[in-house]
Amino acid sequence: MSDFDRALAQINALRSQMAKATEFRGYGPVTFAVTGAVAALAGLAQGRWLADPAAHATAWLALWMGVASISAAVIGVEMVGRSRRLHVHLASDMIRAAVEQFLPCAVAGGALTAVLATFAPQALWMLPGLWQILFGLGVFASCRFLPRAMLVVGGWYLATGLVCLALGGGAQAFAPWTMGVPFGVGQILVAAVLRLAAGGQDD
């Protein structure tokens, strides 16, 4: 390896370390509040148009996976834009670090959903709780470069996930509130933490 290559590798390693040690400001509070509202509205829509979700698991899955995909897309687009504006030259490294922290729980959630839907549909009632627990773990993993108060959000998702699992199987496991309330309130909590960390201003 030439001196130039070694120097380039050292610069890249330094940039990566700086990105991991810097508080990530690519998440916008308004966007998270909007995704919370979307989750709450999806819960209301389920209550109105999907009276028996346990008997229509495919429709229930389509609804909530659609909500998750839309929310992830909106957050991702804003994350890229804000990072390029606020982190400038470290933007790519910051985005990569943020994605690396949350990606394992997202992949695990998708794989778990596919396995249960394909091989154990009788266990689909556990998905609301499992999704919330995995999401909480993703929040905990991201806390090292987010405001410390984000630990409260991780605790919220962990607690609501355990409550959903404690309900056991049956109609209540698919009730609209088991997804609408945890994710609606949880995303608004994220927005509040980000807003407070920014001193009440949205960059």
C-alpha positions in Angstrom: 0.0 0.0 0.0 1.4 3.4 -1.0 1.7 6.4 1.4 -1.2 8.0 -0.4 -3.4 5.0 0.1 -2.5 4.8 3.8 -3.1 8.5 4.3 -6.5 8.2 2.6 -7.4 5.2 4.8 -6.5 7.2 7.9 -8.6 10.1 6.7 -11.6 7.9 6.1 -11.1 6.2 9.5 -10.9 9.7 11.2 -14.1 10.8 9.4 -15.9 7.7 10.5 -14.8 8.2 14.1 -15.9 11.9 14.0 -19.3 10.9 12.6 -19.8 8.3 15.3 -18.8 10.8 18.1 -21.0 13.7 16.8 -24.7 14.1 17.7 -26.8 13.3 14.6 -29.1 16.1 13.6 -30.5 14.6 10.5 -33.8 13.7 12.1 -36.4 16.5 12.0 -39.1 16.8 14.7 -41.9 17.8 12.4 -41.4 14.8 10.2 -41.6 12.4 13.2 -44.7 14.2 14.5 -46.3 13.7 11.0 -45.4 10.0 11.1 -47.0 9.7 14.5 -50.1 11.3 13.2 -50.1 8.9 10.2 -49.9 5.9 12.6 -52.8 7.3 14.7 -54.9 7.8 11.6 -54.1 4.3 10.4 -55.4 3.0 13.7 -58.6 4.9 13.2 -58.9 3.7 9.6 -58.4 0.1 10.8 -61.1 0.5 13.4 -63.5 1.9 10.8 -62.9 -0.3 7.8 -61.2 -3.5 9.1 -63.7 -4.7 11.7 -62.1 -8.2 12.0 -58.4 -7.9 11.4 -57.7 -11.4 12.8 -59.7 -12.8 10.0 -58.1 -10.5 7.4 -54.5 -10.8 8.4 -53.3 -10.0 4.9 -55.2 -6.7 4.8 -53.9 -5.9 8.3 -50.3 -6.6 7.3 -50.7 -4.5 4.2 -52.0 -1.5 6.2 -49.3 -1.4 8.8 -46.4 -2.4 6.4 -47.6 0.4 4.2 -47.6 2.9 7.1 -44.1 1.7 8.0 -42.8 2.1 4.4 -44.3 5.5 3.9 -42.9 6.7 7.3 -39.4 5.3 6.5 -39.4 6.9 3.1 -40.4 10.3 4.4 -37.9 10.2 7.3 -35.1 8.9 4.9 -35.6 11.7 2.4 -35.6 14.4 5.1 -32.6 12.8 6.8 -30.5 13.0 3.7 -31.5 16.7 3.1 -31.0 17.8 6.7 -27.7 15.9 7.0 -26.3 17.6 3.9 -27.3 20.9 5.2 -26.3 20.6 8.8 -23.4 18.1 8.7 -22.0 19.3 5.4 -18.8 17.3 4.7 -19.6 14.6 7.3 -23.1 14.1 5.9 -22.4 10.8 4.2 -20.6 9.3 7.2 -23.3 10.5 9.6 -26.1 9.0 7.4 -24.2 5.7 7.2 -23.7 5.6 10.9 -27.4 6.3 11.6 -28.5 3.7 9.1 -26.1 1.1 10.5 -27.5 1.6 14.0 -31.1 1.1 13.0 -30.8 -1.3 10.1 -30.5 -4.6 12.1 -33.8 -4.1 13.9 -35.5 -3.2 10.6 -34.2 -6.3 8.8 -35.1 -8.5 11.8 -38.6 -7.1 11.8 -39.0 -7.7 8.1 -37.6 -11.3 8.3 -39.7 -12.1 11.4 -42.9 -10.9 9.6 -42.1 -13.0 6.6 -41.4 -16.1 8.6 -44.6 -15.8 10.8 -46.8 -14.9 7.8 -45.5 -17.9 5.8 -44.9 -20.6 8.3 -46.8 -19.7 11.5 -49.8 -17.5 10.6 -51.4 -18.6 13.9 -48.7 -16.6 15.7 -49.3 -13.3 13.8 -51.0 -11.9 16.9 -47.5 -11.4 18.4 -46.4 -9.0 15.6 -47.6 -5.7 17.2 -45.6 -6.5 20.4 -42.6 -7.8 18.6 -42.5 -4.9 16.1 -42.5 -2.4 19.0 -39.8 -4.3 21.0 -37.6 -4.4 17.9 -38.2 -0.7 17.2 -37.4 0.1 20.8 -34.1 -1.8 20.5 -33.3 0.2 17.4 -33.9 3.4 19.3 -31.7 2.2 22.1 -28.9 1.4 19.6 -29.2 4.9 18.1 -29.1 6.7 21.5 -25.3 7.0 21.5 -25.4 9.7 18.9 -28.9 11.1 19.6 -30.1 13.2 22.6 -30.0 11.2 25.8 -33.7 11.7 26.4 -34.3 9.4 23.5 -33.8 6.6 26.1 -37.4 7.4 27.2 -38.6 6.7 23.7 -36.9 3.3 23.6 -38.4 2.5 27.0 -41.8 3.5 25.7 -41.6 1.1 22.8 -40.2 -1.7 24.9 -43.0 -1.3 27.5 -45.9 -1.1 25.0 -44.5 -4.1 23.1 -44.4 -6.2 26.3 -48.0 -5.1 27.1 -49.2 -6.2 23.7 -47.6 -9.6 24.1 -49.1 -9.9 27.6 -52.5 -9.5 26.1 -52.1 -12.9 24.5 -53.9 -14.1 21.3 -57.4 -13.2 20.4 -59.2 -10.2 18.9 -57.6 -7.7 21.3 -54.1 -8.5 19.9 -55.2 -6.9 16.6 -57.2 -4.0 18.1 -56.5 -0.7 16.4 -54.9 0.8 19.5 -52.2 -1.9 19.7 -50.5 -0.2 16.8 -52.0 3.3 16.6 -51.3 4.3 20.1 -47.8 3.0 20.6 -46.5 4.3 17.3 -48.6 7.4 17.3 -47.4 8.5 20.8 -43.9 7.1 20.3 -43.2 9.1 17.2 -44.6 12.3 18.8 -42.3 11.6 21.7 -39.3 11.4 19.3 -40.4 14.7 17.8 -40.6 16.3 21.3 -37.2 15.1 22.3 -35.7 16.4 19.0 -37.5 19.7 19.4 -36.2 20.2 23.0 -32.7 19.2 22.0 -32.7 21.8 19.3 -33.8 24.5 21.8 -37.4 24.6 20.5 -36.3 25.3 17.0 -36.5 23.0 13.9 -33.4 23.5 11.9 
